[in-house]
Amino acid sequence: MNTVTNIDDRLYFKQLLAGRDFAKTDDLASQMVNFVYLIGDRITRETLVIDPAYAVSELLEIAQQDDMKVVGALATHYHADHVGGSMMGLNIEGAAKLLQLADIPIHIQTDEAPWIQRTTGVALDSLKLHVSGDKVTVGEIEVTLLHTPGHTPGSQCFLVDQMLVAGDTLFLEGCGRTDLPGSNPEQMYESLQLLGKLDDDVVVYPGHQYSIPKCMSMGEVRNTNYVFKPKTKDAWMKWFGGA
């Protein structure tokens, strides 16, 4: 009988860099430097994949090599480099390809549903809709979903065991753009304030490798990232909202 109960012993967590750890021959993947994450339970051998894109079958194979089975997907937001679709005249594999290979739910924030449908072509009944604070469980591992609009209407981050997968809401240096369809700089300010209240020891894992470190504590990010310098929404809007 397996008696392991400590989350540190059973948590499976993998950070994969597109263009290097998978999709190695894909020039766009190398250019976009997206991170994909696997979060699972080592005891039940089940895992979730966060932002599956570029080479979906390779992501499933990586999990399989670790004796893990992908049982669901989490999407931070609708952009094609995170969930697949058309970008710069190229078609990126993503959620639609994943559903061809595995009959699994794709967990998204409710406000993002129409955007993800348009980008990926995935039908609504293949999407599991959530609100902020919902939890998705894989084995005995619990992932908390945080709605963080600003970059897109339904951007969300994922908190598990003092680790934050932040998508394009918060990078180690900077944050996601707020001048794209569905973006909102005022909402981005509020979302960053929410994330900035997390414990110093929470480790931030971004959606792209835009800086040399691959992760950093929230305490360090809060102290060094210029997006936390404006202390009021008015000051933020003067910097980032064109006000």
C-alpha positions in Angstrom: 0.0 0.0 0.0 1.3 3.5 -0.9 1.1 5.7 2.1 2.5 8.9 0.6 0.2 11.8 1.5 2.5 14.9 1.5 1.8 17.1 -1.5 5.5 17.7 -2.0 6.0 14.0 -2.5 3.1 13.4 -4.9 3.0 16.7 -6.9 4.2 16.3 -10.5 5.2 19.6 -12.0 7.0 20.2 -15.3 7.9 23.4 -17.1 8.5 22.9 -20.8 9.9 25.5 -23.2 8.5 25.5 -26.8 11.2 25.3 -29.4 13.7 23.7 -27.0 12.0 21.0 -24.8 9.4 20.2 -27.6 8.6 21.5 -31.1 12.3 21.8 -31.6 12.1 22.2 -35.4 9.3 24.8 -35.2 10.7 28.2 -35.9 7.6 30.0 -34.6 7.8 28.1 -31.4 11.4 29.0 -30.9 10.6 32.6 -31.6 7.6 32.8 -29.3 9.3 31.0 -26.4 6.1 29.8 -24.8 6.1 27.8 -21.6 3.7 24.8 -21.4 3.2 23.2 -18.0 2.3 19.7 -16.7 0.7 19.5 -13.2 -0.3 16.1 -11.8 -0.4 13.5 -9.1 2.6 11.1 -9.0 0.5 8.5 -7.1 -2.5 8.4 -9.4 -0.3 9.0 -12.5 -2.7 11.7 -13.8 -1.7 15.1 -15.1 -3.2 18.3 -16.5 -1.5 20.2 -19.4 -1.5 24.0 -19.3 -1.7 25.9 -22.6 -1.1 23.0 -25.0 0.3 24.4 -28.3 2.7 23.8 -31.2 3.4 20.0 -30.9 0.6 18.5 -28.9 1.4 14.9 -29.5 4.9 15.5 -28.2 3.5 17.0 -25.0 1.4 13.8 -24.5 4.5 11.7 -25.2 6.5 13.7 -22.6 3.9 12.9 -20.0 3.8 9.3 -21.1 7.5 9.0 -20.8 7.1 10.0 -17.1 4.4 7.4 -16.8 1.7 10.1 -16.6 -1.6 10.3 -18.4 -3.0 13.6 -19.5 -6.6 13.8 -18.2 -7.4 17.4 -18.8 -6.2 20.8 -20.0 -6.1 24.3 -18.6 -6.0 27.4 -20.8 -4.7 30.7 -19.5 -6.2 32.7 -22.4 -7.3 32.5 -26.0 -4.2 33.6 -28.0 -3.1 31.1 -30.6 0.4 30.6 -29.1 -1.3 29.2 -26.0 -4.3 27.2 -27.3 -3.7 26.9 -31.0 -5.1 28.7 -34.0 -3.9 31.1 -36.7 -1.0 33.5 -35.9 1.1 35.5 -38.4 -0.3 33.5 -41.3 0.6 30.2 -39.7 -1.6 27.6 -38.1 -0.5 26.5 -34.6 -1.6 23.1 -33.2 -3.5 23.4 -29.9 -6.7 22.5 -28.2 -8.4 21.2 -31.3 -5.6 18.7 -32.0 -5.5 17.7 -28.3 -9.2 16.8 -28.5 -8.5 14.6 -31.5 -5.9 12.7 -29.5 -7.7 12.6 -26.1 -11.3 12.9 -24.9 -10.6 15.3 -22.1 -12.1 18.5 -20.7 -10.5 21.9 -21.4 -10.9 24.2 -18.4 -11.3 27.9 -19.2 -12.6 31.0 -17.6 -16.2 31.7 -18.6 -15.5 35.1 -20.1 -12.9 33.6 -22.5 -15.3 31.0 -24.0 -16.3 32.9 -27.2 -12.8 34.0 -27.8 -11.4 30.5 -27.5 -14.1 29.1 -29.7 -13.3 31.7 -32.5 -9.5 31.1 -32.2 -9.5 27.3 -32.0 -12.8 26.2 -33.5 -13.4 24.0 -30.5 -17.1 23.5 -29.7 -18.5 24.9 -26.5 -19.4 21.4 -25.1 -15.7 20.5 -25.1 -15.0 23.4 -22.8 -15.4 23.4 -19.0 -16.4 26.9 -17.9 -15.2 28.3 -14.6 -15.3 31.4 -12.4 -12.6 32.8 -10.2 -11.9 30.7 -7.2 -13.0 27.4 -8.7 -10.7 24.5 -8.1 -9.7 21.7 -10.5 -8.5 18.5 -9.0 -6.1 16.0 -10.6 -5.7 13.0 -8.4 -5.4 14.5 -5.0 -3.7 17.7 -6.3 -5.9 20.8 -6.2 -5.4 23.7 -8.6 -7.1 27.1 -7.8 -8.2 29.2 -10.8 -7.8 32.9 -10.5 -9.6 35.2 -13.0 -7.1 37.9 -14.0 -8.6 39.9 -16.9 -6.6 42.6 -18.6 -4.5 40.9 -21.2 -7.7 39.2 -22.4 -11.3 39.2 -20.9 -11.0 35.7 -19.4 -7.3 35.4 -18.7 -6.7 33.2 -15.7 -3.8 32.1 -13.5 -3.3 28.8 -11.7 -2.2 28.4 -8.1 -1.0 25.1 -6.7 1.2 24.4 -3.7 2.8 27.9 -3.5 3.4 28.0 -7.3 1.6 30.4 -9.6 1.3 29.6 -13.3 0.7 33.2 -14.5 0.2 32.9 -18.3 0.5 36.3 -19.9 -0.9 38.2 -17.0 2.4 38.5 -15.2 5.9 38.0 -16.5 9.0 38.1 -14.4 9.7 41.4 -16.2 6.6 43.2 -17.3 3.1 42.0 -18.0 0.9 41.0 -20.9 0.0 43.6 -23.5 -3.1 45.7 -23.0 -3.6 47.0 -26.5 -4.9 43.8 -28.2 -8.5 42.8 -28.9 -10.2 42.1 -25.6 -7.5 43.8 -23.5 -8.2 46.3 -20.8 -5.5 48.2 -18.9 -7.7 49.1 -16.0 -8.6 45.4 -15.5 -4.9 44.5 -15.8 -4.1 46.9 -12.9 -6.7 45.2 -10.7 -5.4 41.7 -11.7 -1.8 42.7 -10.9 -2.9 44.0 -7.5 -4.6 40.7 -6.8 -1.5 38.7 -7.7 0.7 41.1 -5.9 -1.0 40.2 -2.6 0.1 36.6 -2.8 2.7 35.4 -0.3 6.4 36.4 -1.0 7.3 32.7 -1.2 4.9 31.9 -4.0 7.0 31.1 -7.1 5.8 32.7 -10.3 6.0 30.7 -13.5 5.3 32.9 -16.6 3.7 32.1 -19.9 6.9 33.0 -21.9 10.6 33.1 -21.2 11.1 36.8 -21.7 13.8 37.0 -19.0 16.8 34.8 -18.1 15.3 33.2 -15.0 12.5 30.7 -15.7 10.8 31.4 -12.4 11.1 33.8 -9.5 9.5 34.3 -6.1 6.6 36.7 -5.9 8.6 38.7 -3.4 11.3 39.2 -5.9 8.9 39.9 -8.8 7.0 42.5 -6.7 10.3 44.3 -5.8 11.9 44.3 -9.3 9.1 44.3 -11.9 8.3 47.8 -13.1 4.6 47.0 -13.4 4.3 47.1 -9.6 5.8 50.6 -9.3 2.6 52.6 -9.9 0.8 52.7 -6.6 -2.6 53.9 -7.8 -4.8 53.1 -10.8 -4.4 56.7 -12.1 -0.6 56.4 -12.0 -0.9 53.0 -13.7 -3.1 54.4 -16.5 -0.6 57.2 -17.1 2.1 54.6 -17.7 0.2 51.8 -19.4 -3.2 53.1 -20.5 -2.3 56.1 -22.5 -4.3 58.3 -20.1 
